């Protein structure tokens, strides 16, 4: 048995987070905070969170700025304000601190998927310490020149056309090639996973697959610039256990190559306990893949091994 409740968190005047807590029956064995990816929302993590809660973990999720029902209601879906990357990271840090207050002394873990993994990596740099472990799912590691070029393109577009402008050019630059290794893809979002039912639900969800604004792309590129800076990476806690997980057919991780670069960058930064697990045949959303039961089991086993 488990209990789920929704609540709001106001880490600062300009940011209100819509959050969920999945509380296990009895005292939790640990805390896991989940950060979702670009163009989705926390509602897609219900089954995963329930599985972990049923196995003893208190799980916390939230909708990132520009995502979820609240953003749709205010007309801000797909938008980040200037400085929005740091604001989003601060919101996740505030939620993590709230969870720690609720369960003092419990081991705390962070799980970030896709853009959420970039935010998790930002948190490791900005607030080192205080975690028992971190899982980075569906992440990547762009070369610094590519990050600089993407940042410049988004900055110029935002200045010329406005922060909230939706740029087809930027969308194609960021995501346009993701289906290229899928012959006769039935959906433009086939790259997310092999489960056609999951892809169909994603396609039908008005809160998913949004085209990000120029401002959001610019802020995400700034975040990627932060997490790929070797000097800033050295701020991370070198003793922190970090697990990279990715599908071998995930275009965000460049089919394994980008994830391996991310792992190597962590090791160069002095992270002694970083490891990688690649799943053959799997695409971007590991926790929604055809072999998700095995993936969930691996995640749970890793968490329990590092309590």
C-alpha positions as CSV (number, residue, x, y, z in Angstrom):
1,X,0.0,0.0,0.0
2,X,1.0,3.6,-0.6
3,X,-0.4,7.1,-0.4
4,X,-0.1,9.8,-3.0
5,X,-0.8,13.5,-2.3
6,X,-0.3,16.7,-4.3
7,X,1.0,19.9,-2.8
8,X,2.6,23.2,-4.0
9,X,5.9,24.6,-3.1
10,X,6.9,28.3,-3.4
11,X,10.7,28.4,-3.4
12,X,10.6,32.0,-4.5
13,X,8.0,34.6,-5.4
14,X,8.3,34.0,-9.2
15,X,8.1,30.2,-9.0
16,X,5.4,27.8,-7.7
17,X,6.0,24.1,-8.1
18,X,3.1,21.6,-8.4
19,X,4.5,18.5,-6.6
20,X,3.5,15.0,-5.7
21,X,4.5,12.8,-2.8
22,X,4.2,9.0,-3.0
23,X,4.5,7.8,0.6
24,X,5.1,4.1,1.4
25,X,3.3,2.2,4.1
26,X,5.4,2.6,7.2
27,X,8.7,4.4,7.6
28,X,10.5,4.9,4.2
29,X,13.8,3.2,3.6
30,X,14.9,6.2,1.6
31,X,13.9,9.2,-0.5
32,X,14.0,9.5,-4.3
33,X,13.3,12.7,-6.1
34,X,12.5,12.4,-9.8
35,X,13.1,15.3,-12.3
36,X,11.2,14.8,-15.6
37,X,12.4,15.7,-19.1
38,X,11.6,18.4,-21.7
39,X,8.2,18.3,-23.2
40,X,6.5,16.0,-20.6
41,X,5.2,16.2,-17.1
42,X,5.3,14.4,-13.7
43,X,2.0,12.6,-14.5
44,X,4.0,10.2,-16.7
45,X,5.9,8.9,-13.7
46,X,3.0,7.6,-11.7
47,X,3.6,3.9,-12.3
48,X,7.3,4.2,-11.7
49,X,6.8,6.2,-8.5
50,X,4.2,3.8,-7.2
51,X,6.5,0.8,-7.8
52,X,9.3,2.5,-5.7
53,X,6.9,3.5,-3.0
54,X,5.6,0.0,-2.8
55,X,9.2,-1.1,-2.3
56,X,9.7,1.3,0.6
57,X,10.8,4.6,-0.9
58,X,9.2,8.0,-0.4
59,X,9.1,9.5,-4.0
60,X,8.8,13.2,-4.9
61,X,8.0,14.6,-8.3
62,X,7.1,18.0,-9.7
63,X,6.3,19.8,-12.9
64,X,9.2,21.9,-14.2
65,X,8.5,25.6,-15.1
66,X,6.8,25.7,-18.5
67,X,5.5,22.2,-18.1
68,X,2.4,20.4,-16.8
69,X,-1.3,21.5,-16.3
70,X,-0.5,24.7,-14.5
71,X,1.7,26.0,-17.3
72,X,-1.0,25.1,-19.8
73,X,-3.6,27.0,-17.8
74,X,-1.4,30.1,-17.7
75,X,-0.4,29.9,-21.3
76,X,3.3,29.4,-20.4
77,X,3.6,25.8,-21.8
78,X,7.1,25.4,-23.3
79,X,8.5,28.6,-21.9
80,X,11.3,29.5,-19.6
81,X,12.1,33.0,-18.5
82,X,15.5,34.5,-18.7
83,X,17.5,32.9,-15.9
84,X,15.0,30.1,-16.0
85,X,17.6,27.3,-15.8
86,X,18.9,28.4,-12.4
87,X,15.3,29.0,-11.3
88,X,14.4,25.4,-12.3
89,X,17.5,24.0,-10.5
90,X,16.7,26.1,-7.4
91,X,13.1,24.7,-7.4
92,X,14.4,21.1,-7.5
93,X,16.9,21.9,-4.7
94,X,14.1,23.4,-2.6
95,X,11.9,20.3,-3.1
96,X,14.8,18.1,-2.1
97,X,15.4,20.1,1.0
98,X,11.6,19.8,1.9
99,X,11.8,16.0,1.5
100,X,14.8,16.0,3.8
101,X,12.9,18.0,6.4
102,X,10.0,15.5,6.3
103,X,12.3,12.5,6.6
104,X,15.4,13.5,8.6
105,X,18.3,11.0,8.5
106,X,16.9,9.0,5.6
107,X,19.2,8.4,2.6
108,X,18.4,10.7,-0.3
109,X,18.7,10.0,-4.0
110,X,18.1,12.0,-7.1
111,X,16.8,10.7,-10.5
112,X,16.9,12.9,-13.5
113,X,15.6,11.9,-17.0
114,X,16.8,13.7,-20.2
115,X,16.6,17.4,-19.6
116,X,15.9,16.4,-16.0
117,X,19.3,14.7,-16.0
118,X,20.9,18.0,-17.1
119,X,19.1,19.7,-14.1
120,X,20.2,16.9,-11.8
121,X,23.8,17.4,-13.0
122,X,23.5,21.1,-12.4
123,X,22.3,20.4,-8.8
124,X,25.4,18.2,-8.2
125,X,27.6,21.2,-9.2
126,X,25.6,23.9,-7.5
127,X,24.9,22.1,-4.2
128,X,27.4,19.3,-3.7
129,X,26.9,16.9,-0.8
130,X,23.8,15.8,0.9
131,X,22.9,12.9,-1.4
132,X,23.4,9.2,-1.1
133,X,23.4,8.7,-4.9
134,X,22.2,10.0,-8.2
135,X,20.8,8.2,-11.3
136,X,21.1,10.0,-14.6
137,X,18.8,8.5,-17.2
138,X,18.8,9.3,-20.9
139,X,21.5,11.9,-20.6
140,X,24.1,13.1,-23.1
141,X,27.3,15.2,-23.3
142,X,27.5,17.7,-26.2
143,X,30.9,18.9,-27.3
144,X,31.6,22.5,-26.0
145,X,31.7,24.1,-29.5
146,X,28.3,22.6,-30.3
147,X,26.9,24.0,-27.0
148,X,28.3,27.4,-27.8
149,X,26.8,27.4,-31.3
150,X,23.4,26.3,-30.0
151,X,23.5,28.9,-27.2
152,X,24.3,31.6,-29.7
153,X,21.6,30.6,-32.1
154,X,19.0,30.5,-29.4
155,X,20.1,33.8,-27.9
156,X,19.9,35.6,-31.3
157,X,16.5,34.1,-32.1
158,X,15.1,35.1,-28.6
159,X,16.4,38.7,-29.1
160,X,15.0,39.1,-32.6
161,X,11.7,37.3,-32.2
162,X,11.1,37.3,-28.5
163,X,11.6,35.0,-25.5
164,X,8.3,33.1,-26.1
165,X,8.8,32.7,-29.9
166,X,8.5,29.1,-31.1
167,X,11.2,28.5,-33.6
168,X,11.0,25.6,-36.0
169,X,14.6,26.1,-36.8
170,X,15.7,25.6,-33.2
171,X,13.4,22.7,-32.8
172,X,14.9,20.9,-35.8
173,X,18.4,21.8,-34.6
174,X,17.7,20.3,-31.2
175,X,15.5,17.3,-32.0
176,X,15.1,17.0,-35.8
177,X,17.4,13.9,-36.3
178,X,16.1,11.8,-33.5
179,X,14.1,9.4,-35.7
180,X,16.8,8.9,-38.3
181,X,17.7,5.3,-37.2
182,X,14.1,4.2,-37.0
183,X,13.0,2.9,-40.5
184,X,9.4,3.8,-41.4
185,X,8.7,5.4,-38.0
186,X,5.0,5.5,-37.3
187,X,5.3,8.7,-35.2
188,X,7.6,11.7,-35.0
189,X,8.1,10.6,-31.4
190,X,9.0,7.0,-32.1
191,X,12.5,7.7,-30.7
192,X,11.2,7.9,-27.1
193,X,10.7,4.1,-26.8
194,X,9.8,0.9,-28.6
195,X,6.4,0.5,-26.8
196,X,3.9,1.7,-29.4
197,X,1.2,2.2,-26.7
198,X,3.5,4.6,-24.8
199,X,4.3,6.5,-28.0
200,X,0.6,6.8,-28.9
201,X,-0.3,8.1,-25.4
202,X,2.6,10.6,-25.7
203,X,1.3,11.7,-29.1
204,X,-2.2,12.2,-27.8
205,X,-1.2,14.0,-24.6
206,X,-1.6,17.8,-25.1
207,X,1.1,18.3,-22.4
208,X,3.7,16.3,-24.2
209,X,5.8,16.9,-27.3
210,X,5.6,20.7,-27.0
211,X,7.8,22.8,-29.1
212,X,10.1,24.7,-26.7
213,X,10.4,28.5,-26.9
214,X,13.6,30.2,-28.0
215,X,14.0,31.2,-24.3
216,X,13.7,27.7,-23.1
217,X,16.3,26.4,-25.7
218,X,18.6,29.2,-24.7
219,X,18.3,28.4,-21.0
220,X,18.8,24.7,-21.6
221,X,21.9,25.4,-23.6
222,X,23.2,27.5,-20.7
223,X,22.6,24.6,-18.4
224,X,24.4,22.2,-20.7
225,X,27.3,24.7,-20.9
226,X,27.4,24.6,-17.1
227,X,27.4,20.8,-16.7
228,X,30.0,20.3,-19.5
229,X,32.5,22.8,-18.0
230,X,35.4,20.7,-16.6
231,X,36.3,23.3,-14.0
232,X,32.7,23.5,-12.7
233,X,32.4,19.7,-12.7
234,X,35.2,19.5,-10.2
235,X,32.8,21.1,-7.6
236,X,30.8,17.8,-7.4
237,X,31.2,15.5,-4.4
238,X,33.9,13.1,-5.6
239,X,32.5,10.3,-3.3
240,X,29.0,10.4,-4.6
241,X,27.8,7.2,-6.3
242,X,26.4,8.1,-9.8
243,X,24.7,5.6,-12.1
244,X,24.3,6.5,-15.8
245,X,21.6,4.5,-17.5
246,X,20.8,4.7,-21.2
247,X,19.4,2.8,-24.1
248,X,21.9,1.9,-26.8
249,X,19.4,3.3,-29.4
250,X,18.8,6.6,-27.5
251,X,19.6,9.5,-29.9
252,X,20.0,11.9,-26.9
253,X,22.9,9.9,-25.7
254,X,24.2,9.5,-29.3
255,X,23.5,5.8,-29.2
256,X,25.9,5.3,-26.3
257,X,28.7,7.6,-27.4
258,X,27.5,10.7,-25.7
259,X,26.7,8.8,-22.4
260,X,30.2,7.4,-22.4
261,X,31.6,10.9,-22.8
262,X,29.5,12.0,-19.9
263,X,30.8,9.2,-17.8
264,X,34.4,10.0,-18.8
265,X,33.9,13.7,-18.0
266,X,32.7,12.7,-14.5
267,X,35.8,10.5,-14.0
268,X,38.1,13.2,-15.2
269,X,36.4,15.5,-12.6
270,X,37.4,13.1,-9.9
271,X,34.1,11.3,-9.5
272,X,35.3,7.9,-8.1
273,X,32.0,6.0,-8.0
274,X,30.5,6.8,-11.4
275,X,29.3,3.8,-13.5
276,X,27.4,3.2,-16.7
277,X,24.7,0.6,-17.7
278,X,23.6,0.5,-21.3
279,X,20.4,-1.4,-22.4
280,X,20.6,-3.1,-25.8
281,X,17.8,-2.1,-28.2
282,X,16.2,0.4,-25.8
283,X,15.6,4.0,-26.9
284,X,15.3,7.2,-24.8
285,X,12.7,6.5,-22.1
286,X,14.1,3.5,-20.3
287,X,11.4,3.4,-17.6
288,X,8.7,3.2,-20.3
289,X,10.6,0.7,-22.5
290,X,9.4,-2.9,-23.4
291,X,11.8,-4.2,-20.8
292,X,10.8,-1.7,-18.2
293,X,10.2,-4.3,-15.5
294,X,13.9,-5.2,-15.7
295,X,15.0,-1.6,-15.7
296,X,12.8,-0.8,-12.7
297,X,14.3,-3.8,-10.9
298,X,17.8,-2.7,-11.7
299,X,17.1,0.8,-10.4
300,X,15.6,-0.5,-7.2
301,X,18.5,-2.9,-6.7
302,X,21.0,0.0,-7.2
303,X,19.2,2.2,-4.7
304,X,19.0,-0.5,-2.1
305,X,22.7,-1.3,-2.6
306,X,23.6,2.3,-1.8
307,X,21.2,3.1,1.1
